[in-house]
Amino acid sequence: MKYLKLLSLASASLSMISSIATATVEASAVSFRPDDSSSRNSVTTAAAFGRMPIEKLKGRLQQWLTLSGTNERASKQVMELWSNRELVDGLTAEQTLDRLIDSIAIADKSVQQLVESCRSTGARKSLDYEGTRSEAFFHDNVTLYHARWLTQHRFYDEAILMLETLEPEKVVDPASLFFYRAVCRLRLLKPEEAGDDISLLLNNTLDVPSRFRAVAEMMKEEARVATEGLPQVARLMSDVQRRLDLGSSDDPVQKREDEVVAALDKLLEEMEKQKQQQQQSGDGKGQGPQNQPGQQGAGQSTIKGAAADGEADRKNLAENGSWGMLDKQAETKARELIRQQFPPNFIDAISRYTRRIAEQKK
């Protein structure tokens, strides 16, 4: 019963992964509105992180303008964006980050190009942080802005490298740092690390948009799902499909494909062992099950081609949509085992997955 319960969790995780990934991108990419954030006063006094105070931000910005040698005309234009005290005090942390980047873009052409790129086709390469661009205030907030765009467009590998260099005390929008870093870590199959960011976001951060809170609660539940068995297979399949959708076919994709095959091999072996144990326990005489057509001994249960328990050699999927990691006999056997014990839609999910990979490899 414990194993069957795990199978039912896997079925739920398949749809959860899709829905959360969609919700994350949609929730993160919507227009920023002042009424879309949680009230600063409603958060408990235990919160340690919040939007950088406007006066401190203006002081740091003025220092950077002086350090970078920005001319007087451009500097005046930048500071005018912060002259309306009532307006800037009403900005959310997200809006504050956007206004800060727009300010820096006036004085720095590379940031202007980054902003234009993120608002159109996007840019995956980070800026060249040399000279005055290496100053922490400039580097950290521009990096957060860029990583936010990368996360919203599912470039999690690139985004996490940027986000893991940042500290919440040094950016104007700590909530975005925790949220987008949690998204990246969860999508890259690091649920425990994602859980740490989610906890900091929900329990220790001011200026958290309501949509961040809603998605974070969903991610918190997903992070608790088992990290082995069918839930893990579902995550691995989702990550492979994401990478293929983004046009990647490099070593990380191949590594994930190997992990999918190995996980399926291991699941099938465990299922057959469990089936044999059930047959033995059902025999009143305590004798082992008799060999019958379609049954194999425990020593023969490893899928043909597997290097060892839970491991798999590199295999190329056939380009006909069949289960390229298995020969015909093993595929028939695998389908029968899955049909008996897996959720009804899981065999179809595996078939669609292998077919999509085969088509994209042509």
C-alpha positions, 0 to 999 in steps of 0.5 A: 500500500505504501508503494501504491500511495507513492504511485498516486503521488507521482500522478499528481506531480506530473500535472503539478509540475506543468501547472506550477511551471506555467503559473510561475512564468505567468505570475512573474511576467505580469505588469507590476502594480502597487496593489499587487503586493502584500501590505508592509504592515501586515507582515510580522516584525520577525521579517528581516528583509525588505525593500531598500529604503529610498534615501539609501538607494538614492545615496548609493545611486548618486555615488555610482554616478559620481564613480562612473564619471557620468556627465552632469546632464545625465546625472540630473536626468537620472535623479529626476526619476526619484524626485517625486517623493510621494510617487517613489514611496508608493512603489513596490520592491519590484517597481523600485528595481525596475526604476533603478535599472531604468535610471542606470540605463540612462548612464550606461549604454550596456544596461540600456541594451540589456533592458531593450533586449529583455523587453524584446527578444531577451539576452542570455549572456551576462554583462561584462562587469568591469571597471565601475560596473564591478561596483557591488550596487551596480552589479548586484541589482543589474544581475538580479534584473537580468536573472529575473528575465532568464527565470521567467523564460525558463533559462534556469541554469543561467539564472541560478549561476547569477542568483547564487552570487547575490545577498538579500541585504544588498539588493533593492528587492530581496523578495524577487531574489528569494522567489526566482532562486527558489523557482530555479532550484526547484526546476533544477531538482534541488527541492531542499535548497528551494525550500530554504528560499521559500521559507525565507520568502514567506516568513522573513521578507517584506514587500512580497507580492501576493502572486509570489506568495500564492506560487510559493505555497504551491512550490512548497508542496511540490518540494515535499513530494518524494525525490525518488520513484515516479515523482522523480521520473516526472521531474526528470522528464519535465526537465528534459522536455524544457531543455529540448523546447529551448533548443538544447541537446548538450551534455546536461540533456543527455545526462537527464535522459540517462537518468530517466532511463535508469530511474525507469529501469529501477522502478520496473525491477522494484515492481517485479520484485514486489510482485514476486513477494506478493505471490510468495506471501499468497502461497499458503505453503510458503513456496515460491511462485511457479515459472509461468509465461511472462514471469521472470526471476529476480535475477532476470528483472533488470531491463536489457542494456542496464549497466547495474541497478539504477544505472543505464548506459548511454542509449539513443532513442529510436526515431519511431516513437517506440521506447528506444531504451528497450528491445521489443520483448523488454518493452512489451514486458515493461508496458504490461508491468506499468499497465498493472500497477501505474496510474492509467495515464502514465504509460501514455505519458512515457510514450509521448515523452519518448516520441517527442524526443525522437522527433526532436532528434531527427 
